[in-house]
Amino acid sequence: MSGADLGLIGAVFLACVVEAVEAATIVLAMGMTRGWRSTFAGLAAALVALALAVALLGPALDAVPLDTLRLIVGTLLLIFGLQWLRKAALREAGLIPLHDEEEEFARERAAAAEADTPQSSAAIDPYAFTVTFKSSFLEGLEVVFIALTFGSNAGSVPLASAAATAAVIVVVGAAVVTRGPLSRVPENHLKFAVGVLLVSFGLFWGIEGTGATWPGGELSLLALLPLVVASAWLLVTVSRGAEPSVP
């Protein structure tokens, strides 16, 4: 297994862990507050919708020329990565609050407790179904996008899919064991790391998509990664002297 394959696995796994943790928090909150039947129904519907999305996106990506695909995906990864990295850096600098899964869990449970409940216990709870479906589908769609785009660009969709599946299994297993929000997962640090990876791969594939070649090929990623880390940490250092935008 090459270094590029290991980088692909690491990037996909970490990014999918972040998305899965956020979805698991909401699913747990709905199930524990509104009941598991409607929650599982919403989750099942989201999985069916994601399967259809994979069936549509997979062939569509195969039809796009490789250079064009790398340019498009590299640009999108760069945009997403910069957004993640910016927020992670501002959190690290103390300018915006850290994301707290326990707080998110409590907020979702409070909102679920205040929502109207169906009159019949046999009926599907629209609130639990809708919230679970929306959160699972949106977070799952990001998992699908990450796995397909990384896999297609690297020419190894099965490897990227396996990394994404492993991430989801790990998060689901941890959620089942703890039966609560995964607050011990260092999500903010993970987002910082994922932002670095997305920006690095986005730069690498975006430049390749223009027809240019990197000196040393895939080994250039070993130079891009520390460069992006240094740039992000410089942003953290400079931002620490600014006034917080959120009290």
C-alpha positions as CSV (number, residue, x, y, z in Angstrom):
1,M,0.0,0.0,0.0
2,S,1.5,3.3,-1.1
3,G,1.7,6.6,0.9
4,A,-1.0,8.1,-1.3
5,D,-3.4,5.2,-0.4
6,L,-2.7,5.7,3.3
7,G,-3.3,9.5,2.9
8,L,-6.6,8.7,1.1
9,I,-7.7,6.3,3.9
10,G,-6.8,8.8,6.6
11,A,-8.5,11.7,5.0
12,V,-11.7,9.9,4.2
13,F,-11.8,8.2,7.6
14,L,-11.3,11.3,9.7
15,A,-13.8,13.4,7.6
16,C,-16.4,10.7,7.8
17,V,-16.0,10.3,11.5
18,V,-16.8,14.0,12.0
19,E,-19.9,13.8,9.9
20,A,-21.0,10.5,11.5
21,V,-20.6,12.0,15.0
22,E,-22.8,14.9,14.2
23,A,-25.5,12.6,12.8
24,A,-25.3,10.2,15.7
25,T,-25.8,13.0,18.2
26,I,-29.2,13.9,16.6
27,V,-30.3,10.3,16.1
28,L,-29.6,9.5,19.8
29,A,-31.4,12.6,20.9
30,M,-34.5,11.8,18.8
31,G,-34.5,8.1,19.9
32,M,-34.2,8.7,23.6
33,T,-36.7,11.5,23.6
34,R,-39.3,10.7,21.0
35,G,-39.0,6.9,20.7
36,W,-36.9,4.6,18.5
37,R,-39.5,3.3,16.1
38,S,-40.0,6.6,14.3
39,T,-36.3,7.5,14.6
40,F,-35.2,4.2,13.0
41,A,-37.9,4.8,10.3
42,G,-36.3,8.2,9.5
43,L,-32.8,6.6,9.5
44,A,-33.9,3.8,7.1
45,A,-35.5,6.3,4.7
46,A,-32.3,8.4,4.7
47,L,-30.2,5.3,4.0
48,V,-32.5,4.4,1.0
49,A,-32.2,8.0,-0.3
50,L,-28.4,7.8,0.1
51,A,-28.3,4.5,-1.8
52,L,-30.2,6.1,-4.7
53,A,-27.7,9.1,-4.6
54,V,-24.8,6.7,-4.8
55,A,-26.4,4.9,-7.8
56,L,-26.8,8.2,-9.6
57,L,-23.5,9.9,-8.7
58,G,-21.2,6.9,-9.3
59,P,-21.8,6.5,-13.0
60,A,-22.0,10.3,-13.5
61,L,-18.5,10.7,-12.0
62,D,-17.1,7.9,-14.2
63,A,-18.4,9.7,-17.3
64,V,-16.4,12.9,-16.5
65,P,-12.8,13.1,-17.9
66,L,-10.2,12.6,-15.2
67,D,-8.6,16.0,-15.6
68,T,-11.9,17.8,-15.5
69,L,-13.0,15.7,-12.5
70,R,-9.8,16.6,-10.6
71,L,-10.2,20.3,-11.4
72,I,-13.8,20.4,-10.2
73,V,-13.3,18.2,-7.2
74,G,-10.1,19.9,-6.2
75,T,-11.8,23.2,-6.3
76,L,-14.7,22.0,-4.2
77,L,-12.4,20.3,-1.7
78,L,-10.4,23.5,-1.4
79,I,-13.5,25.5,-0.7
80,F,-14.8,23.1,1.9
81,G,-11.4,22.6,3.4
82,L,-10.8,26.3,3.8
83,Q,-14.2,26.7,5.5
84,W,-13.4,23.9,7.9
85,L,-9.9,25.1,8.6
86,R,-11.0,28.7,9.1
87,K,-13.6,27.7,11.7
88,A,-11.2,25.3,13.4
89,A,-8.5,27.9,13.6
90,L,-10.9,30.5,15.0
91,R,-12.1,28.0,17.6
92,E,-8.5,27.2,18.5
93,A,-7.8,30.9,18.9
94,G,-10.9,31.3,21.1
95,L,-12.8,33.7,18.7
96,I,-15.8,31.4,18.3
97,P,-17.1,28.8,20.8
98,L,-15.9,25.2,20.6
99,H,-18.5,22.8,19.2
100,D,-19.9,20.9,22.2
101,E,-21.7,17.6,21.4
102,E,-23.2,17.4,24.9
103,E,-24.7,20.9,24.4
104,E,-26.0,19.9,21.0
105,F,-27.5,16.7,22.4
106,A,-29.2,18.6,25.2
107,R,-30.5,21.2,22.8
108,E,-32.0,18.6,20.4
109,R,-33.6,16.7,23.3
110,A,-35.2,19.9,24.6
111,A,-36.6,20.8,21.2
112,A,-37.9,17.3,20.8
113,A,-39.6,17.3,24.2
114,E,-41.4,20.5,23.3
115,A,-42.6,19.4,19.9
116,D,-46.2,18.0,19.5
117,T,-46.6,14.3,19.8
118,P,-48.9,12.1,17.7
119,Q,-52.2,11.2,19.3
120,S,-51.8,7.5,18.5
121,S,-48.8,5.6,19.8
122,A,-48.9,3.4,16.7
123,A,-48.5,6.3,14.3
124,I,-45.2,7.5,13.0
125,D,-43.9,10.5,14.9
126,P,-43.5,13.2,12.1
127,Y,-41.0,15.2,14.2
128,A,-38.7,12.4,15.0
129,F,-38.9,11.0,11.5
130,T,-38.2,14.3,9.8
131,V,-35.4,15.5,12.0
132,T,-33.7,12.1,11.8
133,F,-34.1,11.8,8.1
134,K,-32.8,15.3,7.4
135,S,-29.8,15.1,9.6
136,S,-28.8,11.5,8.5
137,F,-29.3,12.3,4.9
138,L,-27.4,15.6,4.9
139,E,-24.5,14.2,6.9
140,G,-24.6,11.0,4.9
141,L,-24.5,12.9,1.7
142,E,-21.3,14.5,2.7
143,V,-19.9,11.1,3.6
144,V,-20.9,9.9,0.1
145,F,-19.4,13.0,-1.6
146,I,-16.1,12.6,0.3
147,A,-15.8,8.8,-0.5
148,L,-16.8,9.1,-4.2
149,T,-14.7,12.2,-5.0
150,F,-11.6,11.1,-3.1
151,G,-11.9,7.5,-4.5
152,S,-12.6,8.7,-8.1
153,N,-9.7,11.1,-8.1
154,A,-7.3,8.6,-6.6
155,G,-8.6,5.8,-8.8
156,S,-9.6,3.7,-5.8
157,V,-13.3,4.1,-5.0
158,P,-13.4,0.7,-3.1
159,L,-10.6,1.8,-0.8
160,A,-12.3,5.2,-0.1
161,S,-15.7,3.5,0.4
162,A,-14.1,1.0,2.9
163,A,-12.6,3.9,4.9
164,A,-15.9,5.7,5.0
165,T,-17.8,2.5,6.0
166,A,-15.2,1.9,8.8
167,A,-15.7,5.4,10.1
168,V,-19.4,5.0,10.3
169,I,-19.2,1.6,11.9
170,V,-16.7,2.9,14.6
171,V,-19.0,5.9,15.4
172,V,-22.2,3.8,15.5
173,G,-20.5,1.2,17.7
174,A,-19.3,3.9,20.1
175,A,-22.8,5.5,20.2
176,V,-24.4,2.1,21.0
177,V,-21.9,1.4,23.8
178,T,-22.0,4.9,25.4
179,R,-25.8,5.5,24.7
180,G,-25.0,9.2,24.8
181,P,-23.3,12.0,22.9
182,L,-19.8,11.3,21.8
183,S,-18.4,14.2,23.7
184,R,-15.0,12.5,24.3
185,V,-14.3,12.5,20.5
186,P,-11.9,15.5,19.9
187,E,-14.2,16.8,17.2
188,N,-12.6,20.3,17.0
189,H,-9.1,18.8,16.6
190,L,-10.5,16.4,14.0
191,K,-12.0,19.2,12.0
192,F,-8.7,21.0,12.1
193,A,-6.9,17.9,10.8
194,V,-9.6,17.2,8.2
195,G,-9.4,20.8,7.0
196,V,-5.7,20.5,6.5
197,L,-6.2,17.2,4.5
198,L,-9.0,18.7,2.4
199,V,-7.0,21.8,1.5
200,S,-3.9,19.8,0.7
201,F,-5.7,17.3,-1.5
202,G,-7.7,20.1,-3.1
203,L,-4.6,22.0,-4.1
204,F,-2.9,18.8,-5.3
205,W,-5.8,17.6,-7.5
206,G,-6.9,21.1,-8.6
207,I,-3.4,21.8,-10.0
208,E,-3.3,18.4,-11.7
209,G,-6.7,19.1,-13.2
210,T,-5.2,22.1,-15.1
211,G,-2.8,19.8,-16.8
212,A,0.3,20.7,-14.7
213,T,2.4,18.2,-12.9
214,W,3.8,18.3,-9.3
215,P,7.5,17.7,-8.8
216,G,7.8,14.2,-7.5
217,G,4.2,13.4,-8.1
218,E,2.3,12.2,-5.1
219,L,5.3,12.8,-2.9
220,S,4.5,16.5,-3.2
221,L,1.7,15.9,-0.7
222,L,4.4,15.4,1.9
223,A,5.4,19.0,1.4
224,L,1.9,20.4,1.0
225,L,0.6,19.0,4.3
226,P,3.2,20.8,6.6
227,L,2.8,23.9,4.5
228,V,-0.9,24.0,5.1
229,V,-0.5,23.2,8.8
230,A,2.0,26.0,9.2
231,S,-0.3,28.5,7.4
232,A,-3.3,27.4,9.6
233,W,-1.3,27.7,12.8
234,L,-0.1,31.2,11.7
235,L,-3.8,32.1,11.4
236,V,-4.4,30.8,14.9
237,T,-1.4,32.8,16.3
238,V,-2.5,36.0,14.6
239,S,-6.1,35.6,15.5
240,R,-5.4,35.1,19.2
241,G,-4.9,38.8,19.6
242,A,-8.3,39.8,18.2
243,E,-11.5,40.4,20.0
244,P,-13.9,37.4,20.1
245,S,-16.8,37.8,17.7
246,V,-19.1,35.7,19.9
247,P,-19.4,36.3,23.7
